[in-house]
Amino acid sequence: MKIIIAGSGDVGFHLAELLEHENQDIVLIDMDQDLLDYAANHLDVLTLRGDSSSIEILEQAEAPKADLVIAVTTSEKNNLITCILAKKMGAKQTISRVKNVEYLSDSVKETFRQLGVDSIISPTELAANEIVRLVQQVSFTDIFEFENGKISVVGVTLDDQSPLVNTQLSQIKGFNSDVTLKPIAILRGHETIIPRGDTYLRRNDHIYYIAKKKDIDSVITIAGKKKIKVKNIMILGGNGLGATTAKRLEKDYNVILIVKGRNECKKLAESLENTLIIDGDVNNIDLLLDEGLERMDVLLALTPNSETNIITSLTAKNYGVYKTIARVETKDYTHISQNIGVDTLINKKLIAANNIFRYVRKGRIEAITSLHGVDAEIIEYVIHKENQLTKKPLRELHFPATALIGGVIRAEQSLIPDGDFQLEYGDKVIVFALPEAIAKLDKLFR
């Protein structure tokens, strides 16, 4: 598959990094030679310096032969023009990154489709959606749903009060024999661990469970977490993400939005109906306390400054805020949230890259997602024909050691398989896999 990526910033680089494991033919275009040099030194991709909205540059990148053109530069207009030109030149599919929320309506999307932009994605919208999900399931640091919630993957951090600390995984079933759930990954510092029966859990481990819909709340109990009802939310930063998130939350929660600048406050007041908007410096802890920080259930630190967001989130924790979510712009930060005390870090660029990646993996793959800070993927495969996977129980399959089957959806049933489980035609299989296992998995499920 020939893929052209316009923009080698965080979104473009992360996309190229994901696609590199697929052995795709990738061309990375950017105006910044330093970014291209970095990509060339770390990835097996071709680089091309220039403006991706130039016909000459697109010809050099062989856009007429491209299966997919992905435009994710920081310029919205550049992205749209790149996709339109590439499509007219013969590219099979195009995807554009945008900022303007008006472009996300169905009618406008259809207009762009007619022009040649097949798909439009907004990192801000995707990040806001994820934040809302996390607020709705506030005891989890992560939650991902498959098949409309029939099976979910949820993440929790083990603190000092958790009964799971220093417990061997094989013993956890005894906590509640009626609950069907399964640990599929452990993030310990920067290390991603495939859990086995003899694995011991440690303090500050971040553990991901796969669970049926009816058993999600049991994960909270087993991990020793409190189940609370969210009422009060404080959002720091009125940028695009802050305003979009406030708009999504203000109907169901008491939302306070703190942003600096009277003009900015006035602008936000025109689009937000039930949000209390405060003109103030988000770095002023006294101001946050005066506005009720200690009464908040959730703090969303969404300013453009990663360090400010992390520090403010840690401060909020000290004042008793139950859930903190911090926006970060640096990819490296996504690995440290559980280690430093912030419940969840949100990187909208990486969320966007992971979302775009799904377009590449269509076919036998129903869905794919990445866990924050975890060097692995959760992939939903479909058993599309009778083959070796349907003829033996799981324990007898030559499954990669760096992958495991977490759940199976069979018609309307949600199943958590053990070693004696046997797959059937039509099953949707949810697999947790480290990067080196993906090529072998693709062959098994082909």
Phi, psi and omega in degrees: 000127180265123184233131175251127177244119177264115183110115181249028172286203184300316182294310182297317181295315181297322176298312179299323179295317178295317184287337180301325180291345181270359183057043179273157175272103190245133172243127182251122182249136175198158176277339185268110183293327179298317178296320179293320178297319179297315180297317181296327180281341184247344184228156177268074181225158171273142179240149182217120181274129178155179180272118184293344178272008176269131179299321180299315180294319179296326176293320177297327179279358181063046178304324179300337180262359188286136172281330183209131173243123182243116182254109185229035175288174179282351180262115180299315181296319178300318181297314182294317179295319178303314182293317181298313180295315182299320180294316179296332181278348177124359178300140186285320182216145180227147178225132181238137172273135180227163174250324186290117183294338178298333182285353184267355178289152184300321183293319180290321177301320180294321177300314179293326177299320179294330179280338180128001178263104187289321183220145179236133178232146178239112178304324180296314180296317180297318179293319179298320178300317181293321178298317180299317178300319181292325177292321180293330176241070196290340181281348180260149174273339179212148172209129180229130183254144176237140179052054177057036173089005178300322174225140179230154170250125182234148180242139176223149176260134182272114179261188184298332183275353184287129178290351181278343182298133181065024178253139176281138186303324181297342181270347188292330180304330181293344180296321180200101186290346181274349184266132178250102176210164189213129174288131182244345180199150174230129174255114181239101187065238177262001185266131174261123185245130170278116186289138174235170183301328183268008179284132175263139177272145183237162176301139181074002172298142174252115187247135179254128177250146167254132188214151171290159183305318184289344185255002184300316181296334179293332177299320179300314181295313183298322181281354179080025179267158175272145173257114183240158177259122183281132176236315189246129182230134174247129179246131177253122178105120182258019176297187182306315182291317180299313180293317180297318180293318178301318180300322181287329189264338192294340179284334186247348184222163172276111187246130171247128179245122181251124182213147183266131176116121182297319180297319179296319179298318179297318180297318180293324181297335180287334184253342181254130186263320187241016180261133175278117184257125183245129175275110182187168180273121182294344178278352182273097184296325178299319177298314180299321178293319178299328181270007171099028181308318183292344179264358183283142171272328183222137170243127175248107180265101191238025177289166178289351183263111184300315183295318176302316181297317181293314182295317180295322178296317178296320177297317179299321177300320180295336179263013171091008177292129187290317187233129176236136176231125183241133174279134176231151180255343184262127183302322183299333181293336184296345180270351191248359188302310183292333182285333185255351175111354174279132185296312182215136171254136180246122174242103188294334179291319180288324176300317179296317180298316179296323179294316179296326183302331181297331180294333182280331189257030179286168180114244180286349179261123181276321183203158178209140178212157177245145178266142183301122175081353183261129181275066183194174180227155170250120186239135175257106179265158174243131173282103188261359176198162176289123178208196185299334181293336184261001187253352182222154173294160186304322184294342182260358177279149179276070184274141180302143180294337182261029176211156175210151177273121182266321183205162179224134174250117182241104187057242180264001182271142172249122187236138173252104190280154169246190184295337181272356183290142179238128181287155179230160176304133180093349179297143170256119191248124181261118187240135171261128187217136169284157187307321185291346182269346192294318180300318179291323178297317180301323178291320181296320185268002183293000000 
